[in-house]
């Protein structure tokens, strides 16, 4: 015969603090959804297309061309974001060094 056991309720008056990991997952989830939509679109378009870039030209499956464009766009965003982070860190470092001198 099963025995009923009461589990004491946990006090929920305090909010659980947010961590970097939880915030990272919240930011990654929309990116994963966008990636899934892009991949569905890419793999539904397998026809060959002619691609020209500067003096290079050739034919590729449309899915490969689109995926390459997405990857190049992501790399450009990553590069620009990295430069901006570097600029902001340098400004913070300069301001902290200036305030220490005062």
N, C-alpha and C positions, 0 to 999 in steps of 0.2 A: 504494500500500500504506500503510495507516494506521500511524502511529508511536505507540507507547505512551509516555506521559510520566507519570512519577511526580510527584504533587503532595505536597510535604512536609506532614505532619500539623501542625495548629495546636495548640499547647499549651493544654489546657483546664483546667489546674489552677486558674486564677483564674476566679471567677464573674463574669459580666457584671453590672455594677451596675444596679440598678433606677433608672429615671428617672420624673419626673412624668408624662411622656407615656405610658409603658408602664403605669403604675398607673392612669391615666385610662382607657385602653382596656380594662383589666381590669374596671373599674367600669362602663363604658358597655355592655359586651357583655351582661350579664344584663338591663339595662334595655331593650336592643333586643329581646331575646328576649321579655320581658314585653309590650313594645309590639306585637310581631308577633302574639302570642296574643290580645291585646285587640282588635287590628284584625280578625283572623279572626272572633272572636266578634261584633264589632259589625256587620261586613258580612254575616253570616249571619242577621241579624235586621232585615229591612227593613220590618216591619209598622208601621203608624201607632199611636201611643199618645197618650193625653191627658196633658199635663204641666201642673202647677199650681205656681207659685212666688209666694208672697205673694198679691198680687191679680191677677197675670198668669196666664192659662191659654191653652192652645191644643193643637193636635195637631202632633206631629213624628214622623218616622220613628224607630223605636226605636234604630237605629244612631246617629243624630245626637244623641239624648238621652243615650245612654251615652257617646259620645265627648265631649260637653260636660261630663258629670259627671267623666270622667277628667281632662280639661283643668283644670277647676276644682279638683279634688283635688291635681293636680300644682302648680298655682299656690299653693295653701295651704301645701303642704310646702315649696316654694321660699321663700315669705315667712317661715315659721317658722324654717327653716334659716338664712336670711339674718340674722334677728334674733339667733339664737344665735351665729352667727359674729361678729357685731358685739359682742355681750356678751363673748365670749372674747377678742377682740382688745383690748377696753378693759381687761379684767383684766390681760392680759399687759403692756399699756402702763403701767398703774398700778404693777404690780410692778417693772417695769424702771426706772421713774422713781424709785420708792421706794428701790431698791437702789443707784441712782446717788447718791442723797443721803446714804446711809450710809457 
